[in-house]
Amino acid sequence: MFEKVQAVGKGVSRGKTDKEKKIHPLSGLLICADCGKKLKYKSAGSRKTACNCYQCRTYTDLGKKYCTSHSISEKQIEDIVLQDIRSMLGEVKIDEEKAKEHFLSERAKSGRKNRISYETELLSLTDRLSELDKLIQTAFEDKVLGNLPESVCRDLCEKYQAEKDCTKGKIAKIAKRLAQEENSGGETESYLSRLRKYARCEELTREICLQLIEFIVVGKKTDDDAPRELHIYYKLSANRPLTDRGNIPNTFP
């Protein structure tokens, strides 16, 4: 997982958030066929009549003198990619019982490590809580015996009490985590739900795009009905070259 995150960070597919702090599925993955710059996400109109599309960054920043717009609507390109992925995946059947067993097995391994870590930390925090009670008691006794000025005693007690409150908060959080470790039913169903979603490719998500697509080269829109160039390069295998998938028409249902 760490290696995947690093690869995403260094790759062409990082993408940027829009005004609503959202990263669109294909953001950062679309490349202009003529100048090689990324296509920039553009949104126009109100939410109800929004016309969301991608345009060549060179065209957007410098104008038509340097490149054409290569504009393609967000819905059109996402429909094309989703249809293409579905055509490659075909009918994928999931052995849900086997998947469930695998998930619970892996979760149990992780859970044992987490539990040991949580219980060790919980023991340390509980011991510290006991120490703080003794320190507060000692401060009061020293004050009563005249060995500690009242102002110093007050400052120490406030400090110890603040640490006690913080320690109790940490203990409560760990107890909650341990309780969550015991409840695997909801997590299992969530895992199976995501697995079904991937297998059927019900919608094009950012996660799916980053896992499957290296980049997409978008040709300019022609004035006639000639097919428009669109090449999708997939991350199909570490030992296989990127795959180039055909042309598309100017209009797409």
N, C-alpha and C positions, 0 to 999 in steps of 0.2 A: 504493500500500500504506500509506503514511504517513497519507493522508487517511482511509482505511478504519479504521485503528487509532484515529485521533482521534474518528471518528464513533461507533465502538463504545464508547470511553471516556466520551463525553458522553451516549450514548443510554440508553434504558430497559433495555437488554439486558445490562448489565454482569455481573450475577449474582454469587453468592458461593460460596465453597468450603464443603464440608461438613467433618465431622470427619476424613475421610480425605484432605483437601486436594483434593477433586475438584469440578469445576463440572459440574453436570448439564446436558444439552442444552438444556432449556427454562428453566433457572434465570434469574430476572429478566425473563422474557418474558410471564409469566401475570399478568393483571390481574383483580381482583374486579369483577364487573359492577355491584355495588351501591355499594360505598364507594370504588372506584377504587384501592385499595392493591394492592401486589403480593402474589401468593400465595407463601407461604413453604414451602420443602421440609421435609418431616417424615419421619423414619425411626423405625420402632418394631419391637421384637422383635429376635431374633438374626439373623445373616446368612442362615441357612437359612430362617427364617420371617419375614423382614423384610416389613413392610407400608409401602412407601414411597409417599408421596402429597404433594400440594400443598394447603395450606389458606390461607385469607384471613389476612393478617397482623393485621388489626384484630381478628378473632375470636380468633386465637392470643394476642395481647397483652392484649386488654381483655375478652374473653368474649362470649357470645351476646347480651348486652344491646345490643351495638353493631353486630354483623353476624353473619350465619350463616357456617358453616365453608367453604362452597363447595368442600368436599373433592373431589378427583379423584385417582385413583391415577396414579402415574408411568407405569406400563405402559399404562394406558388412554389417557392424553393423548398419549403418544409414538406409540402405534399409530395413533391418529386422524390426527395430523399427518403421519406417514410415509405413510399411505394417501392422504391428500389431496395431498401433494406428488407422489406417484407418479401419481395420476390427472391432474395437470396436466402433468407431464413427458411422459407417454405413452412410446412406444418411441423412445428416443434412440439413434441409431447414431453411433459414433465412427470417423472416418477416422484410424486409428492411425498410418499412415505419415505423413500430413500433420501430425498432432499431434507425432510424433517429430521431424520435420524442423524444425517451429517451435520446439520445446523446445531442440534442439541449436543452432539459429541464435541464439536469445536467450542461451543459455548461453555460446556462443562470444563474443558481444559482451561479456557480463559478465566472462567468463574473461580476455579480453585486458586489460581494465581492471585486474582483480585481479592478473594476472601482472605487469604493469608496476609496480604498487604494491608487490607482494611483492619483486620483483627489486631495486627501488630501495632498499627497506628492508634487504634482505639485503646489498647492497653497502655500505651505511652501517654495518651491524653488523660486517661482516667487517673494514672499515677500523678500526673502533674496537677490535676484538680485537687487531689488529696494534699499534695505539697502546699498548694496555695492556701487551703483552709488552715493548715498548720502555721504558715507564715503570718496570716492575718491574726490568728489567735496569739502567736508569740509577740506580735507588735502591740496588741492591746495589753498583754501582761507586762511588757517592758514599760509601757506608758504608765500603768497603774503603780508599778514599783518605782517609778521616777527615773528609770534608766533611758527613757526616750522622750524627747520633747513632743508635745501634743501636735504641733504643726508637721513634724516629721512623720509621726504616726499616721496622721490624716493622709499625707501624700502617699505613704507606702500602701495604706489600705485601699486608696482609690486606684493605685496602680495594680495591686493584686486583684481587686474586684473586676477591673476592666479586662485583665487577662483571663479571669474566671469566666466572664461572659463570653469572651471570644472562644475559649476552649469548649464551653458547653455548646456553642453554635457548631463547632467542628464535629463534636461527638454526635449531634443530631443529624448532620449531613451524612456521616459515615453510617449511622444506623439506617438512614433512608436508603443508601446505596446497597447495604446488605439485604434489606427487605426487597429491593428491586431485583437483586440477584436470584432471590427465591422464586420470583414470578416470571417464568419463561414463556407462559402461554401466549401473551400478547405479542412478545417479540418474535415468536415462532411464526405466528400468523402474518405478521408484518413482513417477515422474510419471504414467506411463500407467496404473499401478494406481490411483492416486488419481482420475484422470480417469474410469476405468471405474466406480469406486465412486460418484462423483457422478452420472454419467449414469444408472446403474441405481438409484441411491438405495437401496443395500443396507441401510443402517442410518441412524438419525437421530443425527448427530453435532453437537457444539457448533458446529463450523465452519459446517456447512450451515444450522443454525438462525440464526446471526448474519448469514449472507449473504442468506437468503431471507425471514426473518420480522421484522416490525416489532414486533408484540406480539399477544397472544391474550387476548380478554376471555372470562372463564369465568362463566357464570350459575350460580345455586344449583341444587342437586339437588332435584328435586320429589319429593313423597311418592307420586305415582301414576306411571303409565307415560307421561306426557306428555313430549315431546321436551325435552331440556335445551339451553339457549342456549349456544352456543360460537361465537365469531366470530374467525376467523384473518385478520389483516391482513398481507399480504405486501408485500415490497419488490420488486415486479415490474418497475418502471421508474421512472426519475427524472421522467418526463413524464406518468405515469399516476397516478390516485388509488389509494390503498390498496384492496385487494380484500377484500370481506367474504364469508366462506364459511359457509353454512348452519347448520342446527341438528343436534344429535346426540341419540340416545336416551340414557336414563339408564344403560342397560347396553350394553356394547360387547363383541363377541366377542374 
